[in-house]
Amino acid sequence: MRVAFALAAFVLLAGPAAAQTVSADLSSHLIAITTGFTGTEVTLFGATDGGADVIAVVRGPEQEIVVRRKSRVFGIWMNTRRITFTAVPSFYAVYSSRPLAEIATPGLQALHQIGLENLRFAALEEGAPIEIADFRGALLAEQQRTGRFGKEVGHIAFLGDRLFRATIAFPATVPVGSYLVEVFLVRNKGVVSGQTTPLVVSQVGLDADVYDFAQRRALAYGILAVVVAVVAGWLASLPFRNA
């Protein structure tokens, strides 16, 4: 019902004076991760001035990711090569009102980094182009396996000629941080307007306190974890000692 009221408000805002514009918002700007979090969904909704398509790109905070290759050396599998990629989105998904090839040129998709093949993250180590491409492919495949990169382009549904909505799914492994939801209004295979909406993924409650402690005092957290493990093992052995 809340989304329905918001969509009605957009009808009033997206009038003739707002030609070639797109207005969009999210059903929630905060994803709270608590104990037992199994993933969630956020609704993207909005309105256009009519007669156009919409593309939405969801990006998580950038990070460095190391990709390793194992090889068999003297009968033992070992890491024999590693490549670090920088400026990799920690989460990435694309949504579109129609197939991308029908509404956007390859050049436009490359310009706005729409689609996995257009993500501009770079390798820090040198290597042959074919080797870098293999490692990049392995990175993309792993991110898709964990649900952090969308395997397919999601669908944006139009309600009539102007109102639209899409359901953005986030897995249980969604990384914390500040996200951006970029919405592009596309007409005649060109972007005529756009809007960026923020989204925050944050741990709350006890999980947040533990996470913050681990980040700020990594050494103390490591020592505490070892002590807890030792004590837990000792307590578990008591019944057998008394037997």
ZIWO-V235521 format. One record per run of one state. SS is the DSSP state (A for helix, B for strand, O for the rest). FROM is the first residue (numbers start at 1). TO is the last residue. If there is no record, write none. Layout:
BEGIN
((SS,FROM,TO) (SS,FROM,TO))
END
This chain:
BEGIN
((O,1,1) (A,2,13) (O,14,15) (A,16,18) (O,19,21) (B,22,26) (O,27,29) (B,30,33) (O,34,39) (B,40,48) (O,49,52) (B,53,59) (O,60,61) (B,62,73) (O,74,75) (B,76,89) (O,90,91) (B,92,96) (O,97,99) (A,100,103) (O,104,105) (A,106,111) (O,112,115) (A,116,118) (O,119,121) (B,122,123) (O,124,128) (A,129,145) (O,146,148) (B,149,149) (O,150,153) (B,154,155) (O,156,156) (B,157,159) (O,160,162) (B,163,170) (O,171,176) (B,177,187) (O,188,189) (B,190,203) (O,204,205) (A,206,216) (O,217,217) (A,218,241) (O,242,243))
END
